[in-house]
């Protein structure tokens, strides 16, 4: 059965393919940033993306776990790839909309559908969330929510 990808799923797959990232072992923000020419810095503040002098920078909170930093990187990457404008001077509802979209993008960037499609996992087994957590280097709750999104889509296309 062929399942059509959403625009976001297509975008993520094409983006990763252009970067040469085709399996979960390559989903590392340091490697992605290098391939994109994107600078990543660590600091004690909340993670964010900034556009300074014609370049994008992602600042990650240095006190977070590697899993949280990966998730934050993907959230901030959405702002780099898909958004414009300075959120500090933006209408609050539009800022809220951008954050909603960035959170949605984050789930698909951290655990891309095309990579999940290739896994030979028993999606009904209780340990599958732990397996996904390890494969994609995400937190348990994150993997659980993404698996629910993924399975919901499969059910809709039956």
JOUR-V798005 format. One record per residue. N is the residue number from 1. SS is DSSP state (~ for helix, > for strand, _ for the rest). PHI is phi in whole degrees, 0 to 359 (999 if undefined). Layout:
n: (N;N)
ss: (SS;SS)
phi: (PHI;PHI)
This chain:
n: (1;2;3;4;5;6;7;8;9;10;11;12;13;14;15;16;17;18;19;20;21;22;23;24;25;26;27;28;29;30;31;32;33;34;35;36;37;38;39;40;41;42;43;44;45;46;47;48;49;50;51;52;53;54;55;56;57;58;59;60;61;62;63;64;65;66;67;68;69;70;71;72;73;74;75;76;77;78;79;80;81;82;83;84;85;86;87;88;89;90;91;92;93;94;95;96;97;98;99;100;101;102;103;104;105;106;107;108;109;110;111;112;113;114;115;116;117;118;119;120;121;122;123;124;125;126;127;128;129;130;131;132;133;134;135;136;137;138;139;140;141;142;143;144;145;146;147;148;149;150;151;152;153;154;155;156;157;158)
ss: (_;_;_;_;_;_;~;~;~;~;~;~;~;~;~;~;~;~;~;_;_;_;_;~;~;~;_;_;~;~;~;~;~;~;~;~;_;_;>;>;>;>;>;_;_;_;_;>;>;>;>;>;_;_;>;>;>;>;>;>;>;_;_;_;_;~;~;~;~;~;~;~;~;~;~;~;~;~;~;~;~;~;_;_;_;_;~;~;~;_;_;~;~;~;~;~;~;~;~;~;~;~;~;~;~;~;~;~;~;~;_;_;~;~;~;~;~;~;_;_;_;_;_;_;_;_;_;~;~;~;~;~;~;~;~;~;_;_;_;~;~;~;~;~;~;~;~;~;~;~;~;~;~;~;~;~;_;_)
phi: (999;265;250;287;278;287;301;296;298;299;300;298;297;295;299;294;297;299;277;79;257;239;215;301;294;266;280;228;295;297;292;298;299;299;294;268;72;258;269;241;234;249;207;270;272;297;299;197;252;230;248;228;49;80;230;265;226;246;252;251;293;289;268;271;289;303;295;294;296;298;297;296;303;294;297;293;300;301;297;295;278;241;241;227;98;265;297;290;241;249;304;306;291;288;299;298;298;299;293;299;296;294;294;296;301;307;297;283;283;288;226;298;303;296;281;294;300;278;284;256;253;271;292;260;285;297;275;297;296;297;298;296;301;286;299;256;56;237;288;302;298;297;299;297;294;293;297;298;301;296;293;299;294;298;296;296;260;279)
